[in-house]
Amino acid sequence: RALLDIARLDSLAFEANRGQADARVAYVARGSGGTVFLTDDGAAFSAGGGLLRIVPVGGRRVRPEGVDSLRGTVSYFLGADPSRHVRAIPTWGSVAYRGVWPGIDVVFHGDETRVEVDYVVDPLVDPSEIAVAFGGAGSTRLDDGGDLVVASARGELRLRRPFAFQEGQAGRREVPCRFVPREGGTFGIA
């Protein structure tokens, strides 16, 4: 059983893996819709008994790092044997993969019902480098609203139409963008 040592949870809490998940997992987050596992190879979402992976294509393998430390910790008391108890696991509001593609970071964050993925692109860097593939997917498609729908035998994962902006002296300015299908069933952002 898990004990969450915070009174209220507004944002999704990413736990550093201290033995409460598979050894390949660096961070895990549990929400009402499922569980997110972040590894050096990408992200895996578990919901309804299925597992769907999002894997960067053409980027570097990067060890994720916790960002925005949360005050709360998580403890697991697995059975009566104290040697199996894991206590005071640090939690993070977001987790970043720095430099997956040159000048592009990937940041995961969210709330109890939704996980968001941000692609943070440095100035003068081409965002067309961004490409992802989906492991465990039966099919992928773009819907009429521009959302990317990834279907598996257990259900659908919906990636909302991307929203891009550029910050400058005049403030935040929206930049038109969309998902684009690429070779081999991968998707990028244009």
Secondary structure, DSSP 8 states (H G I E B T S, - for coil): -EEE--S---S--EEE-SSSS-TTEEEEEEETTEEEEEETTEEEEEETTEEEEEEESSS-----EEEEEEEEEEEE--SS-GGG-EEEEEEEEEEEEEEEETTEEEEEEEETTEEEEEEEE-TT--GGG-EEEEET-SEEEE-TTS-EEEEETTEEEEE----EEEEETTEEEEE---EEE-GGG-EEE-
